[in-house]
Amino acid sequence: MEQKKWLLFTVALLAAIPVSSENFEVISPRNVFGVVGLDIVLPCNVSSTKPLYDIEVQWKKITDGHIEDVYVRRNTVDKPGQKYVGRTELPKDGLASGNVSLTLKNVLPADEGMYSCIVNSKDWSADTTTMLSIAGTSEVFFEILGPRGQGIELACRSHGWFPKPTVEWVVQNKQMLSPDTEIHQDSKKLFSVLSRVTVTGQEVEEVTCQIQNYLAQAEKTTVRLSSAAFPRTSAWILAFWILLTLTLLISAVSALLLFRAKQRTSKKKKGEEETLKNQECERTTSNAEYDILQARCDAISRELEFRQARSYMVPITLDVAWKHPELALSPDRRTVHHEPSDQGSNIKCQLPIVVGREGFALGRHYWEVQVWDGLDWEVGVLAETVRDTRIGESWEELPKHGVWSLRREKGKFWPEEANNVMHQNTAPLAAVGLYLDFEQSTLSFYNAGVSGRILEVSIEASVKLYPFLRPGLGKVGEKGKPLSINHNTGWDYPQKMQYNMVHGNHT
């Protein structure tokens, strides 16, 4: 089958070009290696003993036995293939020096394959082929999930791999562990990895999670585990004991109130009026004590809930391929703002949305969006099917199904429940925390500055979900208010950010 494909390809090329001349030669390397998301140059040079006049350059790709047009330069006119518009270019003065190399921008896994460089003139022609191999790697992120049995459960996550990677867990004595690993591929053919393992011995000091494929260098992350990491004194067990202490405290308070109530009923009446006064005094004092303790318990419980959600923080980057054309991204692809065109914006009735590169289909994930003092914005998640249809259709509105979000518009928050909660808090909103929990099929929004939950909504856990951001619109000639993904994992960072908001120090 492969021989037939190559035969068809060769016959097609020979039929398309005239006979070669010994005075000309087209040269390229046999293999080129590209990295997902970066630009790659497919080298091709014309070696000639005569001047080059009226040259036509063609770049073609063979895909599953079919020849696909990638790029053509004919009579100083450039014409990219349908799938390569905006992604390909040749050197402007390359023909003078014989350089007809093709630059392929923002390489994707689908670009992998065999490319042919064909150079024609009236009197001669020549061609050469180059195999483009694609690899994608990404940073590996480590998590301590908490106690499990007699050990502690660890996890590592990564997104953006190609080809399909493998995962290895190794302890300091080079002993291999047996993880529970899930690998999923998205619509761009990029692989996501979620791997869990349980370490069951306090003698283990170092654990490494290593992800690699046969084309790319291994990416790994290592954590050192001392006795502090195990159930005896881990942060999760500390949280457990705090909650247990609170529970016992509430129980003790309830028992005390019950005891006092029994005391009151067993006392002898010293007069109807005196007894009623004493009972009312004791009831008021007891209720006040209970309300204070209950309020403190609720505050600590909210803080622990927020910190537990924040322990699942994952890196989010914004995808230039899935954004509105009038949105501008920062070089690190973590900040977005609206930048109207010079001719005037036609975006008033549209939604300037950018979607994250990372999609999720299982597990728990948390990220934060710095909204600062932006008046209008929207953050949330949308289904992969919604993302794929929006890019080719109107951006004027999002569908009612497949989108879950928190929105601020003209000083009000939507849904209504969020508006009611936020109006009870007078502090400015510096950052919104989003906690996506597929195990509970919920998406929670937090006011990260005060560690309080704003809203929790139910999601459809059967589809892959992607984060999205919608910044406020800017006026022509001015930038809109930005939204930024926060990658600072420090526990006190949200509170520092809230402090900066109050004191007008935006850092």
C-alpha positions as CSV (number, residue, x, y, z in Angstrom):
1,M,0.0,0.0,0.0
2,E,2.8,2.5,0.9
3,Q,4.6,1.6,-2.3
4,K,1.5,2.4,-4.3
5,K,1.1,5.8,-2.6
6,W,4.7,6.7,-3.4
7,L,4.3,5.5,-7.0
8,L,1.2,7.7,-7.4
9,F,3.0,10.7,-5.8
10,T,6.0,10.3,-8.1
11,V,3.9,9.8,-11.2
12,A,1.9,12.9,-10.4
13,L,5.0,15.0,-9.9
14,L,6.7,13.8,-13.1
15,A,3.5,14.5,-15.0
16,A,3.3,18.0,-13.6
17,I,6.9,19.1,-14.4
18,P,9.2,19.1,-17.5
19,V,12.4,17.2,-17.8
20,S,15.3,18.2,-15.5
21,S,18.4,19.9,-16.7
22,E,21.9,19.1,-15.5
23,N,22.6,22.8,-15.0
24,F,20.1,23.0,-12.1
25,E,19.6,21.2,-8.8
26,V,17.2,21.5,-6.0
27,I,18.5,20.6,-2.6
28,S,16.8,20.0,0.8
29,P,17.5,17.9,3.9
30,R,15.8,14.5,4.1
31,N,14.3,15.2,7.5
32,V,13.3,18.2,9.5
33,F,12.1,18.3,13.1
34,G,9.3,20.8,14.2
35,V,7.9,21.7,17.6
36,V,4.2,22.3,18.2
37,G,3.3,26.0,18.4
38,L,6.6,27.2,16.9
39,D,7.5,28.2,13.4
40,I,9.6,25.8,11.3
41,V,11.6,26.4,8.1
42,L,11.5,23.7,5.4
43,P,14.9,24.3,3.6
44,C,15.0,24.3,-0.2
45,N,17.8,25.8,-2.3
46,V,18.3,26.0,-6.0
47,S,21.9,25.3,-7.2
48,S,22.4,26.7,-10.7
49,T,25.2,27.5,-13.1
50,K,22.9,29.9,-15.0
51,P,20.8,32.9,-13.9
52,L,17.3,32.2,-12.6
53,Y,14.6,33.7,-14.7
54,D,10.8,33.2,-14.7
55,I,11.0,30.7,-11.9
56,E,7.9,29.0,-10.5
57,V,8.1,27.5,-7.0
58,Q,5.6,24.9,-5.7
59,W,5.4,23.3,-2.3
60,K,3.2,20.2,-2.0
61,K,2.4,17.7,0.7
62,I,1.4,14.1,0.4
63,T,-1.4,13.1,2.8
64,D,-2.9,9.6,2.8
65,G,-2.0,9.1,-0.8
66,H,-3.3,12.5,-1.9
67,I,-1.3,15.5,-3.1
68,E,-2.1,18.7,-1.3
69,D,-1.2,22.2,-2.4
70,V,0.7,24.1,0.3
71,Y,2.2,27.1,-1.5
72,V,2.8,28.4,-5.0
73,R,4.8,31.4,-6.2
74,R,4.2,32.2,-9.8
75,N,5.1,35.5,-11.6
76,T,5.8,37.2,-8.2
77,V,2.3,36.2,-7.0
78,D,2.1,34.1,-3.9
79,K,-0.8,31.8,-3.4
80,P,-1.0,29.6,-0.2
81,G,-3.1,26.4,-0.1
82,Q,-6.6,26.6,1.4
83,K,-5.5,25.0,4.7
84,Y,-2.4,27.2,4.9
85,V,-3.7,30.7,4.5
86,G,-1.8,33.0,6.9
87,R,0.7,30.3,7.9
88,T,3.2,30.1,5.1
89,E,5.7,32.4,3.4
90,L,8.8,32.3,1.1
91,P,11.7,34.7,1.4
92,K,10.9,37.9,-0.6
93,D,14.3,38.0,-2.3
94,G,14.9,34.3,-2.1
95,L,14.9,33.7,-5.9
96,A,17.9,36.0,-6.4
97,S,20.0,33.8,-4.1
98,G,18.3,30.5,-4.9
99,N,16.6,30.3,-1.5
100,V,13.0,29.0,-1.8
101,S,12.6,27.7,1.7
102,L,9.1,27.5,3.1
103,T,8.3,28.9,6.5
104,L,5.4,27.1,8.2
105,K,4.0,29.1,11.1
106,N,2.5,27.8,14.4
107,V,3.2,24.1,13.6
108,L,0.4,21.6,14.5
109,P,0.5,17.8,14.7
110,A,-1.6,17.7,11.5
111,D,1.3,19.3,9.6
112,E,3.5,16.2,10.0
113,G,4.2,14.5,6.7
114,M,6.2,14.5,3.5
115,Y,6.7,17.8,1.7
116,S,8.0,18.3,-1.9
117,C,9.8,21.4,-3.2
118,I,9.3,21.8,-6.9
119,V,11.1,24.5,-9.0
120,N,10.1,25.0,-12.7
121,S,11.2,27.2,-15.5
122,K,10.5,27.1,-19.3
123,D,13.5,25.0,-19.9
124,W,14.0,22.9,-16.8
125,S,12.6,21.6,-13.6
126,A,13.7,19.9,-10.4
127,D,12.3,18.8,-7.1
128,T,13.2,17.3,-3.8
129,T,11.4,16.0,-0.7
130,T,11.6,16.5,3.0
131,M,10.0,14.6,5.8
132,L,8.6,16.9,8.6
133,S,8.3,15.2,12.0
134,I,6.4,17.0,14.7
135,A,6.9,16.8,18.5
136,G,5.1,18.5,21.3
137,T,6.1,18.7,24.9
138,S,4.9,20.7,27.9
139,E,5.7,21.4,31.5
140,V,4.8,18.8,34.0
141,F,2.9,19.9,37.1
142,F,2.9,18.0,40.4
143,E,0.1,17.7,43.0
144,I,-0.1,16.2,46.4
145,L,-3.7,15.0,46.4
146,G,-3.7,13.9,50.1
147,P,-3.8,10.8,52.3
148,R,-4.8,7.5,50.8
149,G,-4.8,4.4,53.0
150,Q,-1.4,4.2,54.7
151,G,0.3,6.4,52.2
152,I,-0.1,9.6,50.3
153,E,-1.5,10.1,46.8
154,L,0.4,12.1,44.2
155,A,-0.5,13.3,40.7
156,C,1.2,14.9,37.8
157,R,-0.5,16.6,34.8
158,S,0.6,17.9,31.5
159,H,-1.1,19.0,28.2
160,G,0.3,19.6,24.7
161,W,2.1,16.3,23.9
162,F,2.7,14.8,20.5
163,P,3.1,12.0,19.6
164,K,1.4,10.0,22.4
165,P,3.6,10.1,25.5
166,T,4.5,7.5,28.1
167,V,4.6,8.2,31.9
168,E,7.0,6.8,34.5
169,W,7.1,7.2,38.2
170,V,10.5,6.6,39.9
171,V,11.7,6.8,43.5
172,Q,15.2,7.7,44.6
173,N,16.5,4.1,44.4
174,K,15.4,3.9,40.8
175,Q,12.5,1.7,41.7
176,M,9.6,2.0,39.3
177,L,6.1,2.6,40.6
178,S,2.8,1.5,39.1
179,P,0.6,4.6,38.4
180,D,-3.0,5.0,37.3
181,T,-2.6,7.0,34.0
182,E,-5.2,8.5,31.7
183,I,-4.2,10.0,28.3
184,H,-6.6,11.8,26.1
185,Q,-6.3,13.4,22.6
186,D,-8.1,16.7,21.7
187,S,-9.3,17.9,18.3
188,K,-5.8,19.3,17.5
189,K,-4.3,15.8,18.1
190,L,-2.5,17.0,21.2
191,F,-2.4,14.6,24.2
192,S,-3.2,15.4,27.8
193,V,-1.8,13.3,30.7
194,L,-3.2,12.8,34.2
195,S,-1.2,10.2,36.2
196,R,-1.8,9.2,39.9
197,V,0.3,7.1,42.2
198,T,0.2,6.3,45.9
199,V,3.5,6.3,47.9
200,T,3.3,4.1,51.0
201,G,6.4,4.6,53.0
202,Q,7.9,7.4,54.9
203,E,11.4,6.2,54.0
204,V,10.7,7.5,50.4
205,E,12.4,10.9,50.1
206,E,12.2,11.7,46.4
207,V,9.6,10.9,43.8
208,T,9.9,11.8,40.1
209,C,7.1,11.9,37.5
210,Q,8.6,11.7,34.0
211,I,6.7,12.1,30.7
212,Q,8.3,11.5,27.3
213,N,7.8,10.3,23.7
214,Y,10.2,8.9,21.2
215,L,10.7,12.3,19.5
216,A,11.0,14.7,22.4
217,Q,13.2,15.0,25.4
218,A,11.7,13.9,28.6
219,E,9.9,16.5,30.8
220,K,9.9,15.6,34.5
221,T,9.1,17.0,37.9
222,T,10.5,15.8,41.2
223,V,9.1,16.3,44.7
224,R,11.0,15.6,48.0
225,L,8.8,13.9,50.6
226,S,9.8,14.0,54.3
227,S,7.8,12.8,57.2
228,A,6.0,16.1,57.0
229,A,4.4,15.0,53.7
230,F,2.8,11.8,55.2
231,P,-0.6,11.5,57.0
232,R,0.9,12.2,60.4
233,T,1.5,15.9,59.7
234,S,0.5,16.6,56.1
235,A,-1.5,19.7,55.3
236,W,-4.5,17.6,54.4
237,I,-4.4,15.8,57.8
238,L,-3.9,19.2,59.4
239,A,-7.1,20.4,57.7
240,F,-8.8,17.2,58.8
241,W,-7.9,17.8,62.5
242,I,-9.0,21.4,62.2
243,L,-12.4,20.3,60.9
244,L,-12.6,17.6,63.5
245,T,-11.8,20.1,66.2
246,L,-14.4,22.5,64.9
247,T,-16.9,19.7,64.9
248,L,-16.1,18.7,68.4
249,L,-16.2,22.4,69.4
250,I,-19.7,22.8,67.9
251,S,-20.8,19.6,69.6
252,A,-19.5,20.8,72.9
253,V,-21.3,24.1,72.6
254,S,-24.5,22.3,71.7
255,A,-24.1,20.0,74.7
256,L,-23.4,23.0,76.9
257,L,-26.6,24.7,75.7
258,L,-28.6,21.5,76.3
259,F,-27.2,21.2,79.8
260,R,-28.1,24.8,80.6
261,A,-31.5,24.3,79.2
262,K,-32.0,21.3,81.5
263,Q,-30.7,23.3,84.5
264,R,-33.2,26.0,83.8
265,T,-36.1,23.5,83.7
266,S,-35.0,21.9,87.0
267,K,-34.7,25.0,89.0
268,K,-37.4,25.8,91.5
269,K,-39.5,28.7,90.7
270,K,-38.7,31.7,92.8
271,G,-41.4,33.8,91.4
272,E,-42.8,33.9,87.9
273,E,-41.4,37.2,86.9
274,E,-37.8,36.5,88.3
275,T,-37.7,33.1,86.5
276,L,-38.8,34.5,83.2
277,K,-36.1,37.2,83.4
278,N,-33.3,34.7,84.3
279,Q,-34.4,32.4,81.4
280,E,-34.4,35.2,78.9
281,C,-31.0,36.4,80.1
282,E,-29.5,32.9,79.8
283,R,-31.1,32.3,76.4
284,T,-29.8,35.6,75.0
285,T,-26.2,34.9,76.4
286,S,-26.2,31.3,75.1
287,N,-27.5,32.3,71.7
288,A,-24.9,35.1,71.3
289,E,-22.1,32.7,72.3
290,Y,-23.3,30.1,69.9
291,D,-23.8,32.6,67.0
292,I,-20.2,33.9,67.5
293,L,-18.8,30.4,67.5
294,Q,-20.9,29.4,64.5
295,A,-19.7,32.4,62.6
296,R,-16.1,31.6,63.3
297,C,-16.6,28.0,62.3
298,D,-18.3,29.0,59.1
299,A,-15.4,31.4,58.2
300,I,-12.8,28.7,58.9
301,S,-14.8,26.2,56.9
302,R,-15.0,28.6,53.9
303,E,-11.3,29.3,54.1
304,L,-10.5,25.5,54.1
305,E,-12.9,24.9,51.2
306,F,-11.2,27.6,49.1
307,R,-7.7,26.4,49.9
308,Q,-8.6,22.9,49.1
309,A,-10.0,24.0,45.7
310,R,-6.9,26.2,45.1
311,S,-4.6,23.2,45.7
312,Y,-5.8,21.9,42.3
313,M,-4.5,24.9,40.4
314,V,-3.4,24.1,36.8
315,P,-1.6,26.3,34.2
316,I,-3.9,27.9,31.6
317,T,-2.6,29.6,28.5
318,L,-4.8,31.3,25.9
319,D,-5.0,29.9,22.3
320,V,-4.3,32.4,19.5
321,A,-6.1,30.0,17.1
322,W,-9.4,30.4,19.1
323,K,-9.8,34.1,19.7
324,H,-11.8,37.0,18.3
325,P,-9.7,38.9,15.7
326,E,-9.8,42.1,17.7
327,L,-8.4,40.6,20.8
328,A,-4.6,40.9,21.6
329,L,-2.7,38.4,23.7
330,S,0.5,39.0,25.7
331,P,3.7,37.2,24.6
332,D,3.2,34.6,27.4
333,R,-0.5,34.2,26.3
334,R,-1.8,34.7,29.8
335,T,-3.3,38.3,29.4
336,V,-5.9,39.4,26.9
337,H,-7.4,42.8,26.1
338,H,-9.6,44.3,23.4
339,E,-7.8,46.4,20.8
340,P,-10.2,48.0,18.3
341,S,-9.1,48.3,14.7
342,D,-8.0,51.7,13.3
343,Q,-10.9,51.8,10.9
344,G,-13.3,51.7,13.8
345,S,-14.8,48.7,15.6
346,N,-17.8,46.8,14.3
347,I,-17.8,44.7,17.5
348,K,-20.5,46.4,19.5
349,C,-22.9,43.6,19.1
350,Q,-20.3,40.9,19.3
351,L,-18.6,38.9,22.0
352,P,-14.8,39.2,22.0
353,I,-13.9,35.7,23.3
354,V,-10.6,33.9,23.6
355,V,-10.5,30.2,24.5
356,G,-7.8,28.4,26.5
357,R,-5.4,25.8,25.0
358,E,-6.0,23.4,27.8
359,G,-9.2,21.3,27.8
360,F,-10.5,19.1,30.6
361,A,-12.6,16.0,30.6
362,L,-12.0,14.5,34.1
363,G,-10.6,15.2,37.5
364,R,-10.5,18.5,39.4
365,H,-9.0,21.8,38.1
366,Y,-8.6,25.3,39.5
367,W,-7.4,28.5,37.9
368,E,-7.7,32.2,38.7
369,V,-8.5,35.2,36.4
370,Q,-7.3,38.7,37.5
371,V,-10.2,41.0,36.6
372,W,-8.8,44.0,38.5
373,D,-11.1,47.0,37.9
374,G,-12.6,45.8,34.6
375,L,-16.2,46.9,34.4
376,D,-17.4,44.3,32.0
377,W,-16.1,40.8,31.6
378,E,-17.1,37.1,31.5
379,V,-15.2,34.0,32.6
380,G,-16.2,30.4,32.5
381,V,-16.0,27.2,30.5
382,L,-17.5,26.0,27.2
383,A,-17.9,22.7,25.6
384,E,-15.5,21.6,22.8
385,T,-18.5,21.5,20.4
386,V,-19.3,25.1,21.1
387,R,-15.7,26.2,20.6
388,D,-15.5,24.4,17.3
389,T,-18.7,25.9,15.9
390,R,-18.1,29.5,17.1
391,I,-14.8,30.0,15.2
392,G,-16.6,29.5,11.9
393,E,-19.8,31.3,12.7
394,S,-20.9,34.6,14.1
395,W,-19.5,35.7,17.4
396,E,-22.6,37.7,18.3
397,E,-23.8,35.4,21.0
398,L,-23.0,32.2,22.8
399,P,-25.5,29.3,22.9
400,K,-27.6,28.7,26.0
401,H,-26.3,25.1,26.3
402,G,-22.7,24.1,26.6
403,V,-21.6,27.3,28.3
404,W,-21.2,27.9,32.0
405,S,-19.9,31.3,33.1
406,L,-19.9,34.2,35.6
407,R,-20.5,37.6,34.0
408,R,-20.3,41.2,35.1
409,E,-22.1,43.8,32.9
410,K,-22.9,47.4,33.7
411,G,-22.2,46.9,37.4
412,K,-24.3,43.8,37.8
413,F,-23.3,40.1,38.1
414,W,-25.0,37.3,36.3
415,P,-26.5,34.8,37.2
416,E,-28.7,36.5,39.7
417,E,-27.5,34.4,42.6
418,A,-24.0,35.8,42.1
419,N,-25.3,39.4,42.0
420,N,-27.0,38.9,45.4
421,V,-23.7,37.5,46.9
422,M,-21.4,40.1,45.5
423,H,-23.6,43.0,46.7
424,Q,-23.1,41.8,50.2
425,N,-19.3,42.3,49.9
426,T,-18.1,45.9,49.6
427,A,-14.5,45.0,48.8
428,P,-13.5,45.3,45.1
429,L,-13.2,42.0,43.2
430,A,-9.5,41.5,42.3
431,A,-9.6,37.9,41.0
432,V,-12.1,35.2,40.2
433,G,-11.2,31.6,41.1
434,L,-12.8,28.8,38.9
435,Y,-13.0,25.3,40.3
436,L,-14.0,22.7,37.8
437,D,-14.9,19.4,39.6
438,F,-15.9,16.6,37.2
439,E,-16.3,14.2,40.1
440,Q,-19.2,16.3,41.5
441,S,-20.2,17.7,38.0
442,T,-19.9,21.3,39.3
443,L,-18.2,24.5,38.4
444,S,-17.6,26.9,41.4
445,F,-16.7,30.6,41.2
446,Y,-14.7,32.1,44.1
447,N,-13.9,35.7,45.1
448,A,-10.2,34.8,45.5
449,G,-9.4,38.0,47.5
450,V,-11.7,37.0,50.4
451,S,-11.6,33.2,49.9
452,G,-15.4,33.1,49.5
453,R,-17.5,31.2,47.1
454,I,-19.7,33.3,44.8
455,L,-21.6,30.7,42.9
456,E,-21.8,27.0,42.1
457,V,-23.4,25.6,38.9
458,S,-24.0,22.1,37.6
459,I,-22.2,21.1,34.4
460,E,-22.5,18.3,31.9
461,A,-19.5,16.0,32.7
462,S,-19.8,14.0,29.5
463,V,-18.0,16.6,27.3
464,K,-14.6,18.1,27.2
465,L,-14.6,21.7,28.6
466,Y,-12.3,24.6,27.8
467,P,-11.8,27.8,29.8
468,F,-12.7,31.1,28.1
469,L,-12.3,34.8,28.8
470,R,-14.3,37.8,27.5
471,P,-12.7,41.1,28.3
472,G,-14.5,44.4,28.2
473,L,-14.6,46.5,25.0
474,G,-12.2,49.3,24.4
475,K,-12.8,52.5,22.5
476,V,-11.2,53.1,19.1
477,G,-7.6,54.1,19.7
478,E,-7.7,52.8,23.3
479,K,-7.1,49.4,24.8
480,G,-9.8,47.7,26.8
481,K,-9.4,46.6,30.3
482,P,-7.2,43.4,30.4
483,L,-7.9,40.0,31.9
484,S,-5.0,37.9,33.1
485,I,-4.5,34.3,34.1
486,N,-2.9,34.1,37.5
487,H,-0.1,31.5,37.8
488,N,1.0,32.4,41.3
489,T,0.3,29.5,43.6
490,G,1.3,31.2,46.9
491,W,-1.4,30.8,49.5
492,D,-1.4,34.4,50.4
493,Y,-1.3,35.8,46.9
494,P,-5.1,36.4,46.5
495,Q,-5.1,38.3,49.8
496,K,-2.1,40.4,48.6
497,M,-3.9,41.1,45.4
498,Q,-7.0,42.2,47.3
499,Y,-4.8,44.5,49.4
500,N,-3.3,46.0,46.3
501,M,-6.8,46.6,44.9
502,V,-8.0,48.4,48.0
503,H,-4.8,50.6,48.1
504,G,-4.7,51.3,44.3
505,N,-1.5,49.4,43.8
506,H,-1.9,47.2,40.6
507,T,1.1,44.9,40.4
